[in-house]
Amino acid sequence: MNMDAILIILMFAAGLALGAFYFISLWQTVRRLGETENRMRLLAISYVLRLAVVLTAFYLMMQGGHWERLAAAMIGFLAMRKILTNRFGPQKAMEAVHE
């Protein structure tokens, strides 16, 4: 395997990790909405932090104009979204909100 293929695989894995971070953090935020008084502040802070981490990581992955690295990371990110959606599903999400 050449170095480019290894980097693409690593970027895909990094995208999976970023997706797990983003969507699990989102899941935790939604679960905490019922426990907090200031829901808007919780949502805003969570959104800004999640977005800052993910966008910074994507930017660093693309350094030097390597769009294919970013594309591999995005595919990994979206794959993790699909994995977690299948794992938790809409039914489990509704159960968590009503707890």
VENRABEL-V801805 format. One line per field, one symbol per residue. ss: DSSP state (h for helix, s for strand, l for the rest). psi: psi as a letter, one per 20 degrees, with the letter a starting at -180 (. if undefined). A space follows every 10 residues. Layout:
ss = ???
psi = ???
//
This chain:
ss = llhhhhhhhh hhhhhhhhhh hhhhhhhhhh hhhhhlllhh hhhhhhhhhh hhhhhhhhhh hlllllhhhh hhhhhhhhhh hhhhhhhhhh hhhhhhhll
psi = prhghghggh hghhhggggg gghhggghgh hihiiqgnhg gggggggggg gggghggggh hjpjknhhgg ggghggghgh ggghghghrh ghghghhj.
//
